[in-house]
Amino acid sequence: MGLLLATAGAIAFSGKAIIVKLAYRYGVDAVTLIMYRMLFGLPLFVLLAGWAGRGKARLTRRDVRAVIGLGFSGSYLASFLDFEGLRYISASLERLILYLGPTLVLLIGVIIFKRKVTRRLILALAISYAGVLCVFGQEATLQGADVPLGATLVFASTVSYALYLAYSGEEVRRIGALRLTGLATTVACLICIAQFFILRPWSALTVAPQVLWLSVLNATVCTFAPVLMVMMAIERIGSTLTAQAGLVGPLSTILMAAVLLGEPFTVWVAAGTLLLIAGIWMLRKP
């Protein structure tokens, strides 16, 4: 059951890029699309934060500041940059760039927390980034000048989320993983909704019905449900096995992108994916 939950969570997370690319076909922009995703997800994360906080101590001022900072970096900024980047690159390349997250967390540990650099780390980084460059090189050749911009935005999203992971450890111990996720994502939802009403007129609320349904699907099946499934998997089989099961994510994204979006599956995509998975697997070995 633990492995099933971890695998299902990884596949559900990976479906987010597919839904975003489908929604862009109806003429919606990133600001509006992420607002609807967060609007539909807000009640769920408020309930999650309340349920996970039952019987626990009230947050201190320090905790509130930390939750706001982590919500801005890990949920709002990372999501917004990712949605913007998907306007310019394929879902397959986006997912591969996002899966560089573990390498960035380790690099942050080396640079900021002065952790030891090992040969395995250097080799794993080289293999992982070589895999992403394979797919990036092919896409830049086929898709044109916007690919570097899209890849840069998604990589910036990955850096933002890696900073969230690197700095959230102490708050997870103090607040709890589910409670922190609920609170931080609630902050991000409010920021995204406020951003829309600051940058867009009320008339921009009118979108195609398909965008609304896709946003509901994104908020529930591809955002809220995977959080619960991954946490339940960690309770049953631990974080190491859960992380290893999560490697199915890039493969599921590439398969869905080929079937639902018509993105090409080439030798370069296959080679890049295998290299990335090999590099991340090396990092996660005990």
C-alpha positions as CSV (number, residue, x, y, z in Angstrom):
1,M,0.0,0.0,0.0
2,G,2.9,2.4,0.8
3,L,4.5,1.8,-2.6
4,L,1.1,2.2,-4.3
5,L,0.5,5.5,-2.5
6,A,4.0,6.8,-3.3
7,T,3.7,5.8,-7.0
8,A,0.2,7.3,-7.4
9,G,1.3,10.5,-5.7
10,A,4.3,10.9,-8.1
11,I,2.1,10.3,-11.1
12,A,-0.6,12.7,-9.9
13,F,2.0,15.4,-9.3
14,S,3.4,14.9,-12.7
15,G,0.0,15.5,-14.3
16,K,0.1,19.1,-13.3
17,A,2.2,20.1,-16.3
18,I,-0.1,18.3,-18.7
19,I,-3.2,20.1,-17.3
20,V,-1.4,23.5,-17.6
21,K,-0.4,22.9,-21.2
22,L,-4.0,21.9,-22.0
23,A,-5.4,25.0,-20.3
24,Y,-3.1,27.3,-22.3
25,R,-4.8,26.1,-25.5
26,Y,-7.9,28.1,-24.4
27,G,-6.0,31.5,-24.4
28,V,-5.6,31.9,-20.6
29,D,-2.4,33.4,-19.1
30,A,-0.3,32.2,-16.2
31,V,-1.6,34.8,-13.7
32,T,-5.3,33.8,-14.3
33,L,-4.5,30.1,-14.5
34,I,-2.6,29.9,-11.2
35,M,-5.3,32.0,-9.5
36,Y,-8.0,29.5,-10.4
37,R,-5.8,26.6,-9.3
38,M,-5.2,28.3,-5.9
39,L,-8.8,29.5,-5.5
40,F,-10.1,25.9,-5.8
41,G,-7.3,24.6,-3.7
42,L,-7.6,27.2,-0.9
43,P,-10.5,25.5,1.1
44,L,-8.7,22.1,1.0
45,F,-5.5,23.5,2.4
46,V,-7.2,25.5,5.1
47,L,-9.0,22.3,6.2
48,L,-5.7,20.5,6.1
49,A,-3.9,23.1,8.3
50,G,-6.8,23.1,10.8
51,W,-7.0,19.3,11.0
52,A,-3.2,18.9,11.3
53,G,-3.1,21.6,14.0
54,R,-5.7,20.0,16.3
55,G,-4.5,20.0,19.9
56,K,-1.1,21.6,19.0
57,A,0.3,24.8,20.4
58,R,-0.4,28.1,18.7
59,L,2.1,29.4,16.3
60,T,4.6,31.9,17.6
61,R,5.5,35.1,15.8
62,R,8.7,33.4,14.6
63,D,6.6,30.5,13.2
64,V,4.2,32.9,11.4
65,R,7.2,34.7,9.8
66,A,8.6,31.4,8.7
67,V,5.3,30.1,7.3
68,I,4.9,33.3,5.3
69,G,8.4,33.1,3.9
70,L,8.2,29.4,3.1
71,G,4.8,29.9,1.5
72,F,6.1,32.7,-0.7
73,S,9.2,30.8,-1.8
74,G,8.1,27.2,-1.9
75,S,4.4,27.4,-3.0
76,Y,3.8,30.8,-4.7
77,L,7.1,31.8,-6.4
78,A,7.9,28.2,-7.4
79,S,4.5,27.6,-8.9
80,F,4.2,30.9,-10.7
81,L,7.6,30.6,-12.3
82,D,6.8,27.0,-13.3
83,F,3.5,28.0,-14.9
84,E,5.2,30.8,-16.8
85,G,8.0,28.5,-18.0
86,L,5.4,26.0,-19.4
87,R,4.3,28.6,-21.9
88,Y,7.6,28.2,-23.7
89,I,8.8,24.6,-23.2
90,S,7.4,21.1,-23.4
91,A,5.9,19.3,-20.4
92,S,8.7,16.7,-20.7
93,L,11.5,19.1,-20.4
94,E,9.7,21.0,-17.6
95,R,9.4,17.8,-15.5
96,L,13.1,16.9,-16.1
97,I,14.2,20.3,-14.9
98,L,12.0,20.1,-11.8
99,Y,13.6,16.8,-11.0
100,L,16.9,18.5,-10.6
101,G,15.5,19.6,-7.2
102,P,17.4,17.1,-5.1
103,T,20.7,18.1,-6.6
104,L,20.0,21.8,-5.8
105,V,19.1,20.9,-2.2
106,L,22.4,19.2,-1.8
107,L,24.3,22.1,-3.5
108,I,22.6,24.5,-1.1
109,G,23.7,22.3,1.8
110,V,27.3,22.5,0.5
111,I,27.3,26.2,-0.1
112,I,25.3,27.5,2.8
113,F,25.5,24.8,5.5
114,K,29.2,23.8,4.6
115,R,28.4,20.1,4.1
116,K,31.0,17.8,2.7
117,V,31.4,17.4,-1.1
118,T,31.8,13.8,-2.1
119,R,32.8,12.1,-5.4
120,R,29.4,10.5,-5.6
121,L,27.8,14.0,-5.4
122,I,29.9,15.4,-8.2
123,L,29.3,12.4,-10.4
124,A,25.6,12.4,-9.7
125,L,25.3,16.1,-10.5
126,A,27.2,15.7,-13.8
127,I,25.0,12.8,-14.9
128,S,21.8,14.5,-13.9
129,Y,22.6,17.8,-15.7
130,A,23.9,16.0,-18.8
131,G,20.5,14.3,-19.0
132,V,18.6,17.6,-18.9
133,L,21.0,19.2,-21.4
134,C,20.2,16.3,-23.9
135,V,16.6,17.2,-23.9
136,F,17.2,20.9,-23.8
137,G,19.5,20.8,-26.8
138,Q,17.0,18.9,-28.9
139,E,14.1,21.2,-27.9
140,A,16.1,24.4,-28.5
141,T,16.9,23.1,-32.0
142,L,13.2,22.2,-32.8
143,Q,11.2,24.8,-30.9
144,G,13.3,28.0,-31.4
145,A,14.4,31.0,-29.4
146,D,11.8,30.8,-26.5
147,V,13.2,27.6,-25.1
148,P,16.0,29.1,-23.1
149,L,13.6,31.6,-21.5
150,G,11.2,28.8,-20.6
151,A,14.0,26.6,-19.2
152,T,15.4,29.5,-17.2
153,L,12.0,30.2,-15.6
154,V,11.4,26.5,-14.7
155,F,15.0,26.2,-13.3
156,A,14.4,29.3,-11.2
157,S,11.2,27.6,-10.0
158,T,13.3,24.6,-9.0
159,V,15.8,26.8,-7.1
160,S,12.9,28.5,-5.3
161,Y,11.4,25.1,-4.2
162,A,14.9,23.8,-3.3
163,L,15.4,26.7,-0.9
164,Y,12.0,25.9,0.6
165,L,13.1,22.3,1.2
166,A,16.5,23.3,2.6
167,Y,15.1,25.8,5.1
168,S,11.8,24.0,6.1
169,G,13.5,21.2,8.1
170,E,13.4,23.0,11.4
171,E,9.9,24.2,10.9
172,V,8.7,20.7,10.0
173,R,10.1,19.5,13.3
174,R,8.4,22.4,15.2
175,I,5.0,22.6,13.4
176,G,4.7,19.2,11.6
177,A,4.8,18.4,7.9
178,L,1.1,18.4,7.1
179,R,0.4,21.5,9.2
180,L,3.3,23.4,7.6
181,T,2.2,22.3,4.1
182,G,-1.4,23.4,4.8
183,L,-0.4,26.8,6.2
184,A,2.3,27.6,3.7
185,T,0.1,26.6,0.7
186,T,-2.7,28.7,2.2
187,V,-0.4,31.7,2.2
188,A,0.5,31.0,-1.4
189,C,-3.1,30.7,-2.4
190,L,-3.9,34.1,-0.9
191,I,-0.9,35.7,-2.7
192,C,-1.9,34.2,-6.1
193,I,-5.5,35.4,-5.7
194,A,-4.4,38.9,-4.6
195,Q,-1.9,39.0,-7.5
196,F,-4.7,38.4,-10.0
197,F,-6.9,41.2,-8.7
198,I,-3.9,43.6,-8.7
199,L,-2.7,42.8,-12.2
200,R,-5.9,41.9,-14.0
201,P,-9.4,43.5,-14.4
202,W,-12.5,41.7,-13.1
203,S,-13.4,40.9,-16.7
204,A,-10.4,38.5,-16.8
205,L,-12.4,36.2,-14.5
206,T,-14.3,35.1,-17.6
207,V,-12.6,32.1,-19.1
208,A,-13.6,29.0,-21.1
209,P,-15.4,26.4,-19.0
210,Q,-12.7,23.9,-19.9
211,V,-10.2,26.1,-18.0
212,L,-12.3,26.0,-14.9
213,W,-12.7,22.2,-15.0
214,L,-8.9,21.8,-15.6
215,S,-8.2,24.1,-12.7
216,V,-10.4,22.0,-10.4
217,L,-8.6,18.9,-11.5
218,N,-5.2,20.6,-11.0
219,A,-6.1,21.8,-7.5
220,T,-7.5,18.4,-6.3
221,V,-6.0,15.5,-8.2
222,C,-2.6,17.1,-9.1
223,T,-2.0,19.2,-6.0
224,F,-3.9,18.3,-2.8
225,A,-4.3,14.6,-3.3
226,P,-0.6,13.9,-4.0
227,V,0.4,15.8,-0.8
228,L,-1.7,13.4,1.2
229,M,-0.7,10.3,-0.7
230,V,3.0,11.1,-0.3
231,M,2.7,11.8,3.4
232,M,0.7,8.5,3.9
233,A,3.4,6.7,2.0
234,I,6.2,8.1,4.1
235,E,4.3,6.9,7.2
236,R,4.2,3.4,5.8
237,I,7.5,2.8,4.0
238,G,9.7,5.8,5.0
239,S,11.1,8.7,3.0
240,T,13.8,6.8,1.2
241,L,11.5,4.3,-0.5
242,T,8.9,7.0,-1.1
243,A,11.6,9.1,-2.9
244,Q,12.7,6.2,-5.0
245,A,9.1,5.5,-6.1
246,G,8.8,9.2,-7.0
247,L,11.3,8.5,-9.9
248,V,8.3,7.3,-11.9
249,G,7.3,11.0,-12.2
250,P,9.4,12.0,-15.2
251,L,8.4,8.8,-17.0
252,S,4.7,9.3,-16.4
253,T,5.0,13.0,-17.6
254,I,6.7,12.0,-20.8
255,L,4.1,9.3,-21.5
256,M,1.2,11.6,-20.8
257,A,2.8,14.4,-22.8
258,A,3.1,12.0,-25.8
259,V,-0.4,10.7,-25.6
260,L,-2.4,13.8,-24.5
261,L,-0.3,16.6,-25.9
262,G,1.2,15.0,-29.0
263,E,4.8,15.9,-27.8
264,P,7.4,13.8,-29.7
265,F,9.2,11.0,-27.8
266,T,12.7,10.8,-29.3
267,V,15.9,9.1,-28.5
268,W,17.2,12.3,-26.9
269,V,14.3,12.4,-24.6
270,A,14.7,8.8,-23.6
271,A,18.5,9.2,-23.1
272,G,18.1,12.4,-21.1
273,T,15.4,10.8,-18.8
274,L,17.5,7.8,-18.1
275,L,20.6,9.9,-17.3
276,L,18.5,12.1,-14.9
277,I,17.0,9.1,-13.1
278,A,20.4,7.5,-12.8
279,G,21.9,10.7,-11.3
280,I,19.0,11.2,-8.8
281,W,19.2,7.5,-7.9
282,M,22.9,7.9,-7.0
283,L,22.0,10.8,-4.7
284,R,19.3,8.8,-2.9
285,K,21.3,5.6,-2.3
286,P,22.2,5.2,1.4
